[in-house]
Amino acid sequence: MKVPLLDLQAQYATIREEVRKAIDEVCESQLFILGPQVQGLEAEIAAYCGTKHAIGVSSGSDALILALMARNIGPGDEVITTPFTFFATAGAISRVGAKPVFVDIEPKTFNIDPAAVKAAITRQTKAIIPVDLFGQVCEIERIMEIARERDLFVIQDSAQTIGGTHHGKKSGQFAQITTFSFFPSKNLGGFGDGGMVVTDDDALAEQCRILRVHGSKPKYYHHVIGGNFRLDALQAAVLRVKLKHLDAWSQKRRRNAAYYDCRFVGTPVVTPAILNYNESIYNQYTIRIGNGKRDAIESALKARGIGCEIYYPVPLHLQKCFAYLERKAGDFPHSEAAAKEVLSIPIYPELTQAQMDAVAAAVLESV
Ligand SMILES: *Cc1c(COP(=O)(O)O)cnc(C)c1O
């Protein structure tokens, strides 16, 4: 049985009429940039996350760049982050001219280690960008405590974790700014690129809104240099439909995860460790195979038509473009080990029992 890693057609089949109606409304209005659809989505995301402000932007990557720009972070500044994440987290830091300072992860959760963050702070440190990887919020309360002591700005990269909770509070309620991505493979995915910045801080929200439109306020008067970081109305219209289903979808992902967890008990497959005060939205269900067999399992699954992916095969400190940071293999052993051992398998909400059985059986036959 073939099982894709993600089946967006299966999801679309359940919301086709709603989505088409929403798109049609935008077509009839011919209002494509920002406008009422984007404002509507912003209000709904703010309410969903329990934050005062939400600012729709062009992507999760641009959300990070905008957040850094809103605090004037640039050349001469250091920003601490994890090397075990999607490229954009560190790319954004470099794009504004600041220096990414990598610190290692906690091996169980794959999220940044707060003690390592604390140890890496220097006089140049301006900000911390922790990432909520695979759907689980990082140790954000401990990171906020460290940040408060040293007066540092925290941008929580929650691109993979909209709706994930930590001690009962949703992602968005911890850091000065939290960013989300609506890339189609995220739990709340658009029909193209999109993202969101959420914050409780009035001044930061205002600065993000101004920077989103080339730094102009009022129109055609520029006190700062921003960019085009706008969200399209068509994306907002689709996302407003999908947002209504988000919690039910994440619940189904948790149900699927619980099933895999049971199937893999007592086997060499290490299942995701979700801390008891977190609720994951399982953007990925990432297993770990520690006996050097990961690559063979990946090939075996792919040969049977079972979708799987290595997120992420190269920790960022070992990427060529970051060679100038002068980090080397061995510097972040937990991140490097994770890159060699992880494998993400299908977890999407529409999976059938038969499909999950086929995935679990294929994994267990190859370990
Ligand atoms: C997806 C993702 C991003 C980037 O989002 P885009 O919308 O694709 O630009 C940033 N950080 C993390 C951790 C991500 O998973």
The ligand as an SDF file (V2000), in Angstrom:
LIG
                    3D

 15 15  0  0  0  0  0  0  0  0999 V2000
    8.5410   26.4030    7.5680 C   0  0  0  0  0  0  0  0  0  0  0  0
    9.4810   27.0230    8.5160 C   0  0  0  0  0  0  0  0  0  0  0  0
    9.9510   28.3430    8.3830 C   0  0  0  0  0  0  0  0  0  0  0  0
    9.7310   29.1600    7.1560 C   0  0  0  0  0  0  0  0  0  0  0  0
    8.4540   29.3320    6.7650 O   0  0  0  0  0  0  0  0  0  0  0  0
    8.1100   29.7050    5.2390 P   0  0  0  0  0  0  0  0  0  0  0  0
    6.6820   30.0920    5.3370 O   0  0  0  0  0  0  0  0  0  0  0  0
    8.3420   28.4840    4.4140 O   0  0  0  0  0  0  0  0  0  0  0  0
    8.9810   30.8350    4.8330 O   0  0  0  0  0  0  0  0  0  0  0  0
   10.7360   28.8750    9.3850 C   0  0  0  0  0  0  0  0  0  0  0  0
   11.0780   28.1620   10.4590 N   0  0  0  0  0  0  0  0  0  0  0  0
   10.6860   26.8900   10.6170 C   0  0  0  0  0  0  0  0  0  0  0  0
   11.0850   26.1620   11.8540 C   0  0  0  0  0  0  0  0  0  0  0  0
    9.8900   26.2710    9.6520 C   0  0  0  0  0  0  0  0  0  0  0  0
    9.5150   25.0040    9.8120 O   0  0  0  0  0  0  0  0  0  0  0  0
  1  2  1  0
  2  3  1  0
  2 14  2  0
  3  4  1  0
  3 10  2  0
  4  5  1  0
  5  6  1  0
  6  7  2  0
  6  8  1  0
  6  9  1  0
 10 11  1  0
 11 12  2  0
 12 13  1  0
 12 14  1  0
 14 15  1  0
M  END
$$$$
